[in-house]
Amino acid sequence: MKTATFILIIFVLFTNETNIDNPIYQSTDIGIKAHAFAKEVLKENLRSDTLQLESHPKESQFFEIFSHENLQTIITYSNKNYPKKSRPRYYEHFTLIVFKYLNSGAASRSFDQLVKNSKYGVRDLQSLDEQQAEKTEKIATYAKYGGLITQQDNLILALVETCQSTPIGGNWKDYEDKFLSKISNNDMELEVLNANCGMDRFILEKRKTKNR
């Protein structure tokens, strides 16, 4: 199968803990809550990078499954001790990834497109056209680790999971519930794309947040 080429370059604008007074978060309460969740999970090991996308050749990996239309910045959270000798690059290196779009409409369109592209799995590849098959393969690459993706306001938030234990112990379902409760009001129903270890796609679900 011929693989289409995606081009972009990622510039790291700053490293170290993100200040919640930074303009990136001034317009959205959700961003501040996401930062608070990452800080609670990672504590003194919190590493936060803000990435800017520009149109120069470079492979992007996980970021490619999201629409880049009206995408302004990507804020990543990871453990500063993992990996120890290089910058975080691969999906499993991150704890939380926040995609900031120009407005809520742009974020909603990106999430809806990801929902559409997640309808198929690797067993469907033979029946798909080349473009859709490539999208399906990319999504399957990351769904196999597990993860939870949701859209709130002008942000898409991707909670990274692995086939190992959670960063704070316990099971992944409880970890997901903790995250969703942290970024939302109590007793809200949220749409999420969810995958468990070994799956080949993200499944659209409705999840009700719990009291914190």
Secondary structure, 3 states (H helix, E strand, C coil): CCCCCCCCEEEEEECCCCCCCCHHHHCCHHHHHHHHHHHHHHHHHEEEEEEEEECCCCCCHHHHHCCCCCEEEEEEEEECCCCCCCCCCCHHHEEEEEEEECCHHHHHHHHHHHHHHCCCCHHHHHHCCHHHHHHHHHHHHHHCCCEEEEEECCEEEEEECCCCCCCCCCCHHHHHHHHHHHHCCCCCEEEEEEECCCCCCCEEEEEECCCC
